[in-house]
Amino acid sequence: MRMNLMMRLVLCVLRKVPKTGGFLFRDVPSSAALPIIRPTLGRQHSMSDRAKNAMQGYLNHFLGNIDIVNSQEVCRFLEVSRLSFSPEYGPKLKEDYIMVKHLPKIQRDDDSRKCCSCQWFGCCKDNWQKVWAVLKPGFLAFLKDPCDPEPLDIIVFDVLPASDGNGEGRVSLAKEIKDGNPLRHYFRVSCGSRCIKLRTKSDAKVKDWVAAINDAGLRPPEGWCHPHRFGSYAPPRGLTEDGSEAQWFVDGESAFEAIALAIEESKSEIFICGWWLCPELYMRRPFHTNASFRLDALLEAKAKQGVQIYILLYKEVAIALKINSVYSKRKLVGIHENVRVLRYPDHFSSGVYLWSHHEKIVIVDHQICFIGGLDLCFGRYDSPEHKVGDCPPLIWPGKDYYNPRESEPNSWEDTMKDELDRKQYPRMPWHDVHCALWGPPCRDAARHFVQRWNYAKRNKAPREQAIPLLMPQHHMVIPHYMGMSSEMDNGSNGVARPHKNIKRHNSFSSGSSSQDIPLLIPQEAEGGESFKEELKINGFHTGHGFHDQRSRPSRIPFSFRKTRVEPLAPDLPMKGFVDELDQNLELSSNLVQPGMKKLDKDWWEKQERGNQVVSPEENGQVGPRVSCRCQIIRSVSQWSAGTSQIEESIHNAYCSLIEKAEHFVYIENQFFISGLSGDDIIKNRVLEALYRRIMRAYNEKKSFRVIIVIPLLPGFQGGLDDSGAASVRAIMHWQYRTICRGSNSILHNLNDLMGSRMHDYISFYGLRAYGRLFDGGPIATSQIYVHSKIMIVDDHTALIGSGNINDRSLLGSRDSEIGVLIEDKEFVDSFMGGKPRKAGKFALTLRLSLWSEHLGLRSGEVGQIKDPVIDPTYKDIWMATARTNTMIYQDVFSCIPNDLMQSRVSLRQCMVFSKEKLGHTTIDLGIAPSKLESYQGGDIESIDPMERLKSVKGHLVSFPLDFMCKEDLRPVFNESEYYASAQVFH
């Protein structure tokens, strides 16, 4: 293709230059061409390599003149546009003028109203308009003209149905349309929920376009229009060295710090997608010394530098949720004109009231992506200590001191004003897991954002010029595992494109340099060096060719840990729970990017301490940045992303990974609502996969562990006996129906077959914390709200994302979700089932970090939990710690929930007794008495409850399987939830 362009220009130069003194290229005199073109004259059949290189040098020289490149005449002659050679969008496939009918009236000053078939004015009395169509590997864009930088419309290719329903096989992206009028030549492009009719000037053009579009999306079996593993729109990445890397973060402190640093280093554009976003969120604490790290301040600083910021918010049903996205949007759009915000869906026009957009994504410059369970909102920032108090406020200002069990703010206008009395109520600690991705998986996630943004823009703001359509960046539409060369991989992924600091530029803007135009590829021939010297003699310089561009150092992608220079030994045993030797990290404490301020020394020092074993308190919240295999998975459908197919690849991945697990499955999730085979109400089959895998291990008499950590109570407002807490009780009903109550529960079915031995295979847990509300104040406890959505399998594979284990998140047709499946390819020595075994660096370090935090292990004790399935780990440490902690909390607080409260009557009695004894308590009985009474040798002794609580290790407690077991927790007829669809709760 590039050679064809070169030949066009050769012919142009040979035919036009001698006659006109430069054709359209008036800044390049014709005499300048002669010393270079002369070697080619007189050759009848082919140019020599030297002559070819000479011509390429000349063309590169005058194409470096921006006035030439920007001229419409040159673009039309070469059939190119501003998008043709923008490296971020992939190679040029096909471009030409076509006619469209679906676009609003385009204002023009030229003769483009002419019909492209007959070139007459107004021969077609309809709304057809001429536009410039640009076909790229992942999309089809329509421009007003070749030099226009913004698309009028874009079709992002997506998975197509397997059949057209007529028995003719898979549907096509593009298809010819027959018409009786010989002057009209049509074809149709169908993708997702869109179907667009297009027209060209001849049948031959129609056939060319149809073939080109179908080749781009359908011909490769791994193109965007074919489903990949698990039915995902995105293929597995990292099967070769393509730059796919991942890094995990436990809890909000480390994740927010990393996100803030990435935003600070942004140069081009930022994508943010969230269920809830608070502009006043402090990304670093203490908040009073980190004003510049408030989210709105970070975004304002980058917007003023020219970074384009796109924020996609969930538009909630206001009577059901109090997240006030109207306020968030108003604050965000007021920051700067470079901040664009869309809220979606419009409930009335779309008819979608029950489902939400639940993804949590931050993407910076298409180079680093953050995915997981953390929204950028109040209540999410937390550290491994999970403190319950903050009085006077140092860490959690105003409404960020958050406990939705006690109270949800009715207004977010005055964010610095406390909602809760800090001297009486604890905050609800928040446990979450997030991850960062680099390389092709990052661009796969960005493609999802672009798809959702464009769909929301068409539905919400189709004529709003300030809200642009976005184009997905190119990253190997034909995946590398089908034999794509490393050279092509590097060409599309290896180099960060140059950025401008003040305003946005593209390669065809007036601020671009010649090296930004990779129009032709000079190839070294024999005698290449002497040829370069000859060019220099004639006044031309070849230092800005495409190969030179690729070899220039790009902006260094930063990691969130310091670099060590020692090479990684492939079989190096773990030291603690983080292997400190990671040669893939790109920054050291002394290596700072150009224009990048030196990062906080304390932050980096927290992340690594050389080769010593580091305790979770010091370093366990940030994982190593490792090379791995990654695949983006999601839940989307027509309402949420405009797709023609329901995608439930998160659900499929869960079930597949569980089925193939060999030793253990570890799950943390906000919900656990699933169904066994034959369940007509709950449709997702995660529970069935667990049941089948456990039964297989039982029948084979092999060890297999399933450990599930979930919240002790749903994180919604209202005491369990309150009339307004029907939603809380309804969710509890569906979770207990999944776990242990009734014929559809897993423990009921396992107990029928193996009795109490079922706990050798599967067990359920929660997290709890305690502390003083202020110095000398009362001792309080609260559940740690488990909001992470992760699964770790066999210390080799990890699944991290936004999707809960319920039908809302997993079926695809309901809430929209995104996640990533990470498979290790860097391994370290470990143990499994009492035998030495290689463990994945990412999965193992993540599990050890989580378990160390939950169990309260010191640095020297982490080795005790390397083997997760042997009895000394599973029974003597994990189960025993949970059992002991649960007993202590029961003794000190008698807190809710616990197994002794099996009915609402007993719950009421406990509430009355506690209030009479203490005078004040929390909604879940979370305040300890000033003294505990115990019987010692027949005498009553009083002890300080803090002395009893010192025996608590970590945060792990048993999940109360018998709590409210004598009650039907479903809504009743006098509660409004009774008339809502049960699908809302599961």
VENFENQUI-V689099 format. One line per field, one symbol per residue. ss: DSSP state (2 for helix, 1 for strand, 0 for the rest). phi: phi as a letter, one per 40 degrees, with the letter a starting at -180 (. if undefined). psi: psi as a letter, one per 40 degrees, with the letter a starting at -180 (. if undefined). A space follows every 10 residues. Layout:
ss->???
phi->???
psi->???
This chain:
ss->0222222222 2222222222 0000000000 2222222222 0000000022 2222222222 2220022220 0222222200 0000002220 0001111111 0000000000 0001000000 1000000011 1111110011 1110000000 0011110000 0000000000 0001111000 0000111111 1001111111 0022222222 2222222220 0000000022 2000001000 0000111111 0222222222 2222000011 1111000000 0100002220 2221222222 2222000111 1111000000 0000222222 2220000011 1111002222 0000001000 1111000111 1100000000 0000000000 0000000222 0000000000 0000000000 0000000001 1011111102 2222222222 2222222222 0000000000 0000000002 2200022222 2220000000 0000000000 0002220000 0000000222 2222222000 0000022222 2000000000 0000000000 0010000000 0000000000 0000000000 2222222000 0000022220 0100011111 1111110222 2000001122 2222222222 0001111100 0100000000 0000022222 2222222220 0000111110 0000000000 0000022222 2222222220 0000022222 2222222222 0111111111 1100000011 1110110001 1110001111 1000102222 0000011111 1111001111 1100111111 2222222222 2222200022 2222200000 2222222222 2222222222 2220000000 0002222222 2222222200 0000001000 0111110011 1110222220 0000011100 0000000000 0000022220 022200
phi->.ccccccdcd cccccbdccb ghfccccbcc cccccccdcc cgccbaccdc cccccccccd cccccccccc ccccccccfb accdbcccbg ccbaaacbbb bcccdccbbb cccccccbgc cgcbcabcbc bccbcbdbab bbbcadcccb ccaabccadc dcacgbgbgc cbcbacbcbc cccbbbabbb agcbabcbbb cacccdcccc ccccccbbcc cbcccbcbdg gccbccbgcb cbgcbaabbb gcdccccccc cccdccbbab bbbacabbdc cccabcccbb ccccdccccc cccccgccbb bbbccccccb bbcfcccccc cccccaccbb bbbacccccc gbbcbbcbcb bbbbffbbbb bibcccacgc cabccfccba bccbbbcfcc cbacccabdc abcbcccccb cccbbcccdb babbabbbgd dccccccccd cccccccccb acbcccbccb bcccagdcdc cchcccccdc ccbcbcccbb ccbcbbcbcc ccbcccbccb bcbcbcgccc ccccccccgb bbcbcccccc ccccccccbb accbcccccc bcccbgbbcc cbcccbbbcb bbcdgbcccd dccccccabg cccbcdccac bbcccbcacb acbabaaccc bgccbcbbcc dccdcccccc cbbabbbbac bababcdgcc ccccbccccc cccccccccc fbcabbbbbb ccadcbchcc bcccbccccc cddcccccca bgcccccccc cccbgccdcc baababbaba iccadgcccb baccccbcbb abbffbbbbb abcccacdcc cgcbccaaab cbbcbbbbca baggbcacbc cccccccccc cccccgccdc bcccbcccbc ddccccbccc cccccccccc ccbfcccacc cbaccccccc cccccccbga accbfbbccc bcbbcbggbc bbbcdccccc ccbgbcbccc cccfccbccc cbccbccccc cccccb
psi->dddddddddd ddddddddde febegdegid ddddddddee iehddiiidd dddddddddd ddeehdddde hddddddefi aeedfhdeei ihciiihihi eeiihhhiea feeihedefi hfdhgafhih ihhhhideih ihididehdh idihhhhihi idieeeeeai iidihihhid heehhiihhh hbeihhhiia eidddddddd dddddddddh efieehiahe eidhihieea geehiihihh iddddddddd ddddeiecih hhhidhhhde hheiiideef deeidddddd ddddeehhhh hhihhihded ifegdddddd dddedieehh hhhiihdddd ehddiiheih hhhhfedhhh iaehigiied hiiddgieig hihddgibee ghgeddhhhe iedgdehhdi heedhiihih hihiiiiiad dddddddddd dddddddddd fdehdehiii hiihggdhid eeehiddddd dedehhiiii ddihiieeie eiideeggdi hhhhihfddd dddddddeei heefiddddd eihihhhiif iiiieiihhd fhiihaehhe hgeeieiide hhihehihih ddddddeifb eihhidddee ehiihihihi hhiihiaddd eeieihhfdd ddddddddde iddihhhhid ighiiihehe dhdifddddd ddddddddde fihhhhhhhi idiifiihid eidefddddd ddddddddde hieeiddddd dddeaeedee dhiiiaiiii iidiheaihi iiihhheigi hhhffdihhh aehigidddd edebihiiih hhhiehiiha ihfeihihih dddddddddd ddddefiide edededheei ddddddcddd dddddddddd dddfihiiee geiddddddd dddddddddh iidffehiid ihhihhfeih ihihddddee ehhaehiihg dehfeeihei iidehdddei hddde.
